[in-house]
Amino acid sequence: MSVSFQSSAEEDVGVAVAVREATVGDYDQVLSIARVYDGRDYLPSKYKHLVTSANCKGYVGVVDKSIVAFLIACIVDDGTTLVTRAGRVRSDYRGKGVYGQMKQLVRKQIALQGRVEHETFTTSDINYGKNNTKFKKIFTERFSKTVGSYKFQISDVCQLHLDSSPGLQLLDHVAFENLFSSPATCKYLFPHNKIVVDWVPLKLLSTNISYILSSTSLALASLSSDCLWNDVIYSLLTIGSYYMCSSCIAYQLDVFGSDVTYLRHHLMAHVQNIVRLTANENCGTVWLEIYTNGDVDRSLIRSVLCEFCRPQSINTTTIMHVLEKPLKPSNVKTFTTCKDCEGTHKLQTSCNNTML
């Protein structure tokens, strides 16, 4: 059964929009909606995975039979949290309430499932600044992270050799279970009781480890022996994830903890990973984004990167904001299309015709 739901002109201000689940076949139309992230859009490389994933669904907003908006809704945290991603709306429909209607309908539909308790998402300080008043009325800001962006060429990376005993540990699923089972380590690395990887906020649950350790990620940890850590098993954790885009390889490096003893080794290992990933790709440009808390000196990061590549700093300081709100069930008009009569019917309404 293909489920769609729609707003009406009587209920919403602006253009009425019909919403349905996205399919793999919608790829071209969805990607033509808008050019985003200055050519570093992750959706082209992740679209099929996201719309077919067990915990994610894509939704398209349709006006006059044309796809004009899109978003991804992911259910994480043991099914209790909604995370929205990849939102976009066609330029000629911006400011007309289309995306707002679409997002509200998706929220209501998901809330009807009964298990989802919260909605959370991350946004840049540019978007947060533009929509600050609206966000503050609806969401609570849980915390924020500093974002440093660096651009360099693969050809500028020098030959890298890690020290024989760098103190780095490659983390697998079992290691993350041990990490999440250590209250002292979680309190130190994740003071807000959440881990944000690839812009997705997650609770410290074993069921979320599969999202953290994807096929495109590399997780490394270290523990400095310079001081007493009181049951902390890792004093620095870094998780790198990547995607290929039209202009470069985009590599996102999430940093947890403020112990910089082995920071150089972490950064070197991730740059080595970037070189390895691009060995068979026609890609010479790297866009590296590093997400840290306020205790890590960005000038130190840049000086370390300068040891083995020639990074160009793209910005001064930008911020990732993590926002959250309760998600409460409410009524939503839900429709299906009838094969025989080609009409629409509420799901609660019985119909003698066969439903798609």
C-alpha positions in Angstrom: 0.0 0.0 0.0 1.4 3.4 -1.0 0.5 5.9 1.6 0.1 9.6 0.9 -1.3 12.5 2.9 -2.1 16.0 2.1 -2.9 19.4 3.5 -5.8 21.6 2.4 -6.1 25.3 1.6 -8.6 25.6 4.4 -6.1 24.3 7.0 -2.8 25.8 5.9 -1.6 29.2 4.7 0.0 29.2 1.2 0.1 26.4 -1.4 -1.6 23.1 -0.5 0.9 20.2 -0.9 0.4 16.5 -1.2 3.1 14.3 0.4 4.0 10.7 -0.4 6.9 8.4 0.3 9.8 8.9 -2.1 11.0 6.0 -4.3 14.3 5.2 -5.9 12.7 6.2 -9.2 12.3 9.8 -7.9 16.0 10.3 -7.9 16.3 12.6 -10.8 13.4 14.8 -9.9 14.5 15.1 -6.2 18.1 16.0 -7.2 16.8 18.7 -9.6 14.8 20.4 -6.8 17.8 22.6 -5.7 21.5 22.9 -5.8 22.7 22.9 -2.1 25.9 23.0 -0.1 27.9 24.7 -2.8 28.2 21.5 -4.9 29.0 19.3 -1.8 25.5 17.8 -1.6 25.6 14.3 0.0 22.2 13.3 -1.3 23.4 12.1 -4.8 25.7 9.5 -3.2 23.4 8.5 -0.3 19.9 8.8 -1.9 19.3 5.1 -2.7 20.6 4.0 0.7 18.5 6.6 2.6 15.2 5.9 0.9 15.5 2.1 1.1 17.0 2.0 4.7 14.9 0.2 7.3 15.0 3.1 9.7 14.7 6.0 7.1 12.0 7.1 4.7 12.2 9.8 2.1 9.2 12.0 1.5 8.4 14.2 -1.5 6.1 17.2 -1.6 4.0 17.4 -4.7 2.2 20.4 -6.1 0.3 20.1 -9.5 1.9 16.7 -10.1 5.4 18.1 -9.7 7.9 17.2 -7.0 8.8 20.5 -5.4 10.2 19.5 -1.9 11.9 16.6 -0.2 13.1 15.4 3.2 14.4 12.3 4.9 12.9 11.1 8.2 15.0 8.7 10.2 13.9 6.9 13.3 16.7 6.3 15.8 17.2 5.7 19.5 15.3 2.4 19.7 12.5 4.0 17.7 11.9 6.9 20.0 13.5 9.8 18.1 12.7 11.4 14.7 15.7 13.0 12.9 15.0 14.9 9.7 17.7 15.4 7.1 18.4 16.6 3.5 15.4 19.0 3.4 15.0 21.1 0.3 12.4 23.0 -1.6 12.3 24.3 -5.2 13.2 28.0 -5.4 9.8 29.1 -6.9 8.0 27.5 -3.9 10.2 28.9 -1.1 8.4 31.2 1.3 5.0 29.8 0.4 4.6 27.4 3.3 5.2 24.2 1.2 8.1 22.8 3.2 6.5 23.7 6.6 3.3 22.0 5.6 5.2 18.9 4.4 7.3 18.6 7.5 4.3 19.0 9.8 2.4 16.3 7.9 5.4 13.9 8.2 5.7 14.7 11.9 2.0 13.9 12.5 2.1 10.7 10.4 5.2 9.4 12.4 3.7 10.5 15.7 0.7 8.3 15.0 3.0 5.3 15.3 3.0 5.9 19.0 6.7 5.2 19.9 8.4 8.4 18.8 8.8 10.8 21.7 11.1 13.5 20.3 12.2 15.2 17.2 15.8 16.3 16.9 17.9 17.8 14.1 21.1 19.7 13.5 21.5 23.0 11.6 24.2 25.4 10.7 24.5 28.8 12.4 23.5 30.5 9.1 20.2 28.7 9.0 19.8 29.1 12.8 20.4 32.8 12.5 17.8 33.2 9.8 15.2 31.2 11.7 16.2 31.9 15.3 12.9 33.3 16.5 10.9 30.4 14.9 13.3 27.8 16.2 13.2 29.1 19.8 9.4 29.0 19.8 9.3 25.3 18.9 12.7 23.8 19.8 15.1 23.7 22.7 18.8 23.9 21.8 20.5 21.0 23.5 24.1 22.0 22.7 26.4 23.1 19.9 29.7 22.2 18.3 32.3 24.3 16.6 32.9 23.6 12.9 36.2 24.2 11.1 36.4 23.7 7.3 39.6 23.0 5.4 40.2 22.5 1.7 43.3 20.9 0.2 44.6 18.9 -2.7 45.5 15.2 -2.5 48.6 16.1 -4.4 49.7 18.4 -1.5 49.6 15.6 1.1 53.1 14.5 2.0 54.2 10.9 2.7 52.6 9.9 6.0 54.1 7.5 8.5 52.5 6.9 11.9 54.8 6.4 14.9 55.2 2.7 15.8 53.2 3.2 19.0 50.8 6.0 18.4 48.3 4.9 21.0 45.4 4.7 18.6 42.7 2.0 18.7 40.4 1.2 15.8 36.9 0.9 17.3 34.5 -1.9 16.3 31.0 -2.7 17.5 32.3 -4.5 20.7 34.5 -1.5 21.5 31.6 0.9 21.2 29.5 -1.3 23.5 32.3 -1.2 26.1 32.5 2.6 25.6 28.8 3.1 26.1 28.9 0.8 29.2 31.5 3.1 30.8 29.7 6.0 32.7 33.0 7.8 33.3 34.0 7.7 29.7 30.5 8.8 28.4 30.4 11.7 30.9 33.8 12.9 29.7 33.4 12.4 25.9 29.6 13.1 25.7 28.7 15.6 28.4 25.3 16.2 26.8 24.6 12.4 26.8 24.4 12.4 23.0 26.9 11.6 20.2 26.6 13.5 16.9 28.0 11.8 13.9 27.6 13.1 10.3 25.2 15.7 11.7 22.9 13.0 13.2 22.4 13.3 17.0 22.1 9.9 18.7 21.6 8.7 22.2 24.3 6.5 23.7 22.5 3.2 23.0 24.0 0.0 21.6 21.2 0.0 18.9 22.7 3.2 17.5 26.2 1.7 17.0 25.2 0.5 13.5 24.5 4.1 12.5 27.8 5.3 13.9 29.9 2.5 12.3 28.7 2.6 8.8 30.5 1.3 5.7 31.9 4.9 5.1 33.2 5.6 8.6 36.5 5.2 10.5 36.4 5.4 14.4 39.7 5.8 16.4 40.2 6.3 20.1 43.2 7.0 22.4 43.9 7.3 26.1 46.7 9.6 27.3 48.8 8.2 30.1 49.9 11.6 31.3 47.3 11.9 34.0 44.8 9.9 36.1 41.6 9.4 34.2 39.5 7.8 36.9 37.9 4.9 35.0 37.8 6.8 31.7 38.8 4.3 29.0 39.3 6.8 26.1 40.3 10.4 26.4 39.9 11.3 22.7 37.6 9.8 20.1 37.4 10.7 16.4 34.9 9.4 13.9 35.4 10.2 10.2 32.8 9.6 7.5 32.9 10.6 3.8 30.9 10.8 0.6 32.0 11.6 -2.9 30.4 14.6 -4.6 30.8 16.3 -8.0 33.6 18.6 -7.0 35.5 16.7 -4.2 35.6 14.1 -1.5 33.8 15.5 1.5 35.2 14.1 4.8 33.5 14.9 8.1 35.5 14.4 11.2 33.7 14.4 14.6 36.0 14.9 17.6 34.9 14.0 21.2 37.0 14.9 24.2 39.6 17.6 24.7 42.7 15.6 25.4 45.0 16.6 22.5 47.9 14.3 23.4 47.3 12.1 20.4 45.4 14.6 18.2 48.2 14.7 15.7 48.0 10.9 15.3 44.3 11.0 14.9 44.4 13.7 12.2 47.2 11.9 10.4 45.3 8.6 10.4 42.2 10.3 8.9 44.2 12.1 6.2 45.8 8.7 5.4 42.3 7.3 5.1 41.3 10.1 2.7 44.3 9.4 0.5 43.4 5.7 0.5 39.7 6.5 -0.4 40.7 8.6 -3.3 43.4 6.3 -4.7 41.1 4.9 -7.4 38.8 7.9 -7.8 39.2 10.8 -10.2 39.2 13.3 -7.3 41.9 15.6 -6.4 40.2 18.0 -4.0 39.4 17.4 -0.3 36.8 19.3 1.7 37.5 18.4 5.4 35.1 19.5 8.1 36.1 19.0 11.7 33.6 19.3 14.5 34.8 19.9 18.1 33.7 21.2 21.4 34.8 24.6 22.6 37.8 23.2 24.5 39.8 22.2 21.5 42.0 25.0 20.1 41.4 25.3 16.3 44.7 26.9 15.8 46.3 23.6 17.0 44.2 21.7 14.5 45.4 23.9 11.7 49.1 23.7 12.7 48.9 19.9 12.9 47.3 19.7 9.4 50.0 22.0 8.0 52.6 19.4 9.0 51.4 17.0 6.2 49.2 19.0 3.8 48.6 22.6 2.8 45.0 23.3 4.1 43.1 26.4 3.2 40.8 27.5 6.0 37.4 28.2 4.5 35.8 30.0 7.4 36.6 31.6 10.7 34.2 30.0 13.1 30.8 28.3 12.3 28.6 26.5 14.7 26.5 23.3 14.5 23.3 23.6 16.6 21.5 20.6 18.0 17.8 21.2 18.5 15.1 19.1 20.1 11.4 19.1 20.8 8.7 16.7 22.1 6.7 14.9 19.4 3.1 14.4 20.3 0.5 12.4 18.4 -2.2 14.4 16.6 -4.7 13.9 13.9 -3.6 13.7 10.3 -5.5 13.2 7.1 -4.1 10.0 5.5 -5.0 8.8 2.0 -4.4 6.0 -0.4 -5.0 5.8 -4.1 -7.6 3.3 -5.2 -6.6 1.1 -8.2 -10.1 0.8 -9.6 -11.7 4.2 -9.0 -8.4 6.2 -8.9 -9.9 8.2 -6.0 -8.5 9.0 -2.6 -9.8 7.6 0.6 -8.9 8.1 4.3 -7.2 5.0 5.6 -9.9 4.8 8.3 -12.6 4.6 5.6 -13.5 1.3 4.2 -13.5 0.8 0.4 -14.6 -2.1 -1.6 -12.0 -1.3 -4.2 -8.4 -2.7 -4.0 -6.0 -0.3 -2.4 -2.4 0.2 -3.7 
